[in-house]
Amino acid sequence: MINKQSILLLTLFSLILVLSVYYITMPSELEVSASNTIKNSNKEIVKIKESEVISTLKMEKEEERDNKIKELQTILTDAKSTTEEKNNAYEELKGINKLKGKEDEISNKITSKYKIENFVKIKDDQVRVVLLKKENDIKLANEIMNLVQQEFSEKMFISVKFEK
């Protein structure tokens, strides 16, 4: 049976999730300032279009996760669900949250070290990294693969793709 602590934890988790989705969907100061100066230069138009690739990938990932979270939350709140099903759903929610944190951490490390806009998606033992850079750089791809692998204790299959 679900006790008060579990309900409180689920409520706080839902609140944090809603706030994080709201924060992610808010336009950043960089996007706002870029959209204000877009009329001044064709170079800025190209820059915004390039970042749309990363934004689109991030939005697709968030939609996929949101659908999975909604599905798991219905299991948690359904009175007909067994305790085992609820426990499995809760553990899966924790896993999704942990995965999101790991992706953000890797993305931030790549951004801070290489100053490249990027997208990171982890699924099972595969890590997909998309970099916003015009030319393919094998050395950079190798360095990023090593940086990503250092974040995991087990062997991961890492792919690095350059977007123009």
Disulfide bonds with the S-S distance in Angstrom:
none
